[in-house]
Amino acid sequence: MHADEDIKNRLDRSLRIVEPPPSRVDAVILRGRRLRLRSRVGRGALALVAIAAVAGPLTLLSPLGDHPEDGTGLEPGRSVVEAQLRLDPGITDVAVGAEGVWVTGASGVTRIDPATDQVLARIPVSGTGDHSRIAIGEGSVWVTAPELRGDGSRGNLVRIDPATSEIEATFHIGGPITGLGIGGGSVWVTIPGIGPGRLLAIDPATGEVLHRLRVGESPGSPVYGYGYMWVDSTDSLTKIDPASGSVVDELPGLNVESSGAGSLWGVGDDSVIRFDPVSGKIQATVPVPRAAAVSVDGTTVWVLVFPRSSDPELFYPIKGTAAIERIDPATNAVIGEPLPLMDLQPLALSSGDGKVWVADFDQGVVTRIAVLPSSA
């Protein structure tokens, strides 16, 4: 009897992992977790996300707080919203590069001209759904299509030609792909499982799987930095040599979102964490309440701050409490004032050329943010 119950429990767990979530609410839960709203504090709240419960504030949680005097190497300036583009709801990721801003979500891929804010192309990609990721590298734009397609396949990797904005190839990977990264000559995807997850290195030309590695449970998107691929999971960070496909090190409890300024950057408990890519030692912990994601662009570390909740247990986002913060990597200090955003589900950001783009799942809005000179 106990054996039968154990088998049933294992099958139930397997179905929950392999099958894509059946509703939009569940999609936000999974997507939010992957964007480090599993950052220890956010993880518990997001497990109870309810989009339909967006309502007026009851109790304001975790205020942004006051910042000390800057005294930094960068001019504080002022962060401003330069443009907002309304696309279709369900945006899940954004990437800057290849002469465009590339957005993926339930409606496929959209290419935006960052100079004119015009939509240059809409690229139908079957199976993107509410879990798609997008990245740029190896001469192409890459997008994951983890959900069921009309041909019966699930777990596809799609290569888009940035010169033509057309699909060049589709590689069937299989499994519920949750993470995507590029580096060391390969395209890397992560797939969760019962217990440990999997990391696959894909040949960008042929789609052949070059390496298969076992990584931690519920792995995030791989990040390339300083000659290595880095993959975080719920309790560890795996360092991989991309040439050999071998695990170099396992570091406990670190999250990685971006690389730059000589370091790796991630989010933790109401903070941004900077650590050394050689030793793995933490170099700085910068307090940023509700920090959800980080993107490094030259001398600026952009931080996405998730909305406050009006309830201490369930997550009811309060409009206007999401924000963008900046950190000066020369001093590891927050600079300037936070820029409030009206987004209810800001799930991704990507930076380049001194600007950052934020994608909002709920409203289908992409926002471009820049910094005005301090004299402006």
Secondary structure, DSSP 8 states (H G I E B T S, - for coil): -HHHHHHHHHHHHHHHHHS--SSHHHHHHHHHIIIIITSSHHHHHHTTB-GGG----SS--S----------SS---EEEEEEEEE--S-EEEEEE-SSSEEEEETTEEEEE-TTT--EEEEE--TT-TTS--EEEETTEEEEEE-S--TTS--SEEEEEETTTTEEEEEEE--S---EEEEETTEEEEEE--SSEEEEEEE-TTT--EEEEEEEEES----EEETTEEEEE-SSEEEEEETTTTEEEEEEET----EEETTEEEEEETTEEEEE-TTT--EEEEEE-TTEEEEEEETTEEEEEE---BSSSSSB-B-TT-EEEEEEETTTTEEEEEEEEE--SSEEEEEEETTEEEEEETTTTEEEEEEEE-TT-
